[in-house]
Amino acid sequence: MHKETHWKHGGIVGVFGYGGGVIGRYSDAPEQFPTIAHFHTLRVNQPASKFYTSRFLRKLCDMWDHRGSGVTNFHGSTGDMILIGTSTDNLEPTFYDLSHQFDMDLGGSGSNLRTPACCMGKARCEYSCLDTQAICYDLTMTYQDELHRPAFPYKFKFKISGCPNDCVAAIARSCTSIIGTWRDNIRIDQKAVQAYIGGEIAPNAGAFSDRDWGTFDIQKEVIDLCPSGCMYMDGNELKIDDRECVRCMHCINVMPNALRPGVDCGATILNGAKAPILEGAQMSTLIIPFIKMEYPYEEFKDFVDLMWDWWMEEGKNRERLGELIQRQGLSHYIVDILGREPIPQHVREPRSNPYPFWKEEEVPGGWKRDLADFRARHLA
Amino acid sequence: MAADIEELKKKILDFMAKKSKFKPKMYFKDLCKADENAKLREIKKAASALVQEEKVEYWSSGSTTLYSLKGASAKETATFHEEEKE
């Protein structure tokens, strides 16, 4: 067995005027296998949060049986519906059907903005601090040109999660992660806290009921696991020092009836995640700790303009935004490009002050000294 | 000052014709060298117009997109993959 592939990827295939959405695939043995001489893939922009009716899916499959191989992938890593396998002459008819019968568009591929993706957001999730679908739709419509007509150095991804649980893994997979958060206090229902302690409500919404894990221990299972140690019991009351909360969501996930995110909601913006092609995998790094993300998202879009202008100007061919930040420096990006004040949360290392500060009583002789005596031994 | 789009389109076509002899497929950043004084967004607008006019076409590997003069990239398919391996 020679272990050689007979597929060649890439090509000039596409629908008229679009630079993305179609990934060409050809066989290098077309005479032997004429029915799969072409086997192009189409990426179809999924509806926000991937909500469909079964009628829609049946109709889409019927169309794809007719126009292509009938093979699909729901969903690709970017979130698109992937229609796998058709010939060049079927691309335009498929696109016509998608746009005219389904009100669907192609997604992003190549050096484009990729199809923005979001979690279910407020549609089904009580934790969501953002209307993720509204943001996803607005970004998709605002940046149509960037989605379909490639001019970036490489791919670019937006992903939107409604809360720090980050169900679309925006922090691990997107050049710009928009993650819902709050800047006031976690809402506490003390009666519900007592109900959890008393065993009347199952922790983690009953997710770990497969075996007997014993009675719920709030100290062991919640308070001691708080990464910033900002929770404690004051008698029968659960207290949280919200200034120290790092939004890990653990306490809220364990006791969703008792604890809820605050009401002054917005998003944290991070930049630069990517998969391990160059320099290894990289998580997004914090850029804007809090932004309100209210329609029409002007503040966010102003930030996007600055980010893209810099990346398009300075990014090398096939260099992701995260790699450019790494190459030119986070401080340069934050201060010179975005014009933002650096803050301690931008610093990865060290996260505690590395300098020792002495108190007067700790220093022999205190702060007072004889300057003439000192100068006799040390030149100015 | 905003560049005249027709003038920019001509510069891009001239640049691509010249460069095409050595390298049929080029990155967007290469096209920007057609007029160093033009803004990136103006170059993009002009390049997109040339695609609409079917004078220029996209070539996509799936992860990266390149531009070529209509018909030029069909003759040359291996270069990108060779570059990708480097």
Chai-1 contact restraints between the chains, C-beta under 6 A:
chainA,res_idxA,chainB,res_idxB,connection_type,confidence,min_distance_angstrom,max_distance_angstrom,comment,restraint_id
A,H9,B,G62,contact,1.0,0.0,6.0,A-B,restraint_1
A,G10,B,S61,contact,1.0,0.0,6.0,A-B,restraint_2
A,I12,B,E57,contact,1.0,0.0,6.0,A-B,restraint_3
A,I12,B,W59,contact,1.0,0.0,6.0,A-B,restraint_4
A,I12,B,S73,contact,1.0,0.0,6.0,A-B,restraint_5
A,G14,B,Y58,contact,1.0,0.0,6.0,A-B,restraint_6
A,G17,B,Q52,contact,1.0,0.0,6.0,A-B,restraint_7
A,G19,B,Y58,contact,1.0,0.0,6.0,A-B,restraint_8
A,G19,B,T65,contact,1.0,0.0,6.0,A-B,restraint_9
A,I23,B,G62,contact,1.0,0.0,6.0,A-B,restraint_10
A,S109,B,G62,contact,1.0,0.0,6.0,A-B,restraint_11
A,G110,B,S60,contact,1.0,0.0,6.0,A-B,restraint_12
A,G110,B,T65,contact,1.0,0.0,6.0,A-B,restraint_13
A,S111,B,T64,contact,1.0,0.0,6.0,A-B,restraint_14
A,S111,B,T65,contact,1.0,0.0,6.0,A-B,restraint_15
A,R149,B,S48,contact,1.0,0.0,6.0,A-B,restraint_16
A,P150,B,T65,contact,1.0,0.0,6.0,A-B,restraint_17
A,A151,B,F28,contact,1.0,0.0,6.0,A-B,restraint_18
A,A151,B,K44,contact,1.0,0.0,6.0,A-B,restraint_19
A,M312,B,L40,contact,1.0,0.0,6.0,A-B,restraint_20
A,N317,B,Y27,contact,1.0,0.0,6.0,A-B,restraint_21
A,N317,B,K29,contact,1.0,0.0,6.0,A-B,restraint_22
A,R318,B,T64,contact,1.0,0.0,6.0,A-B,restraint_23
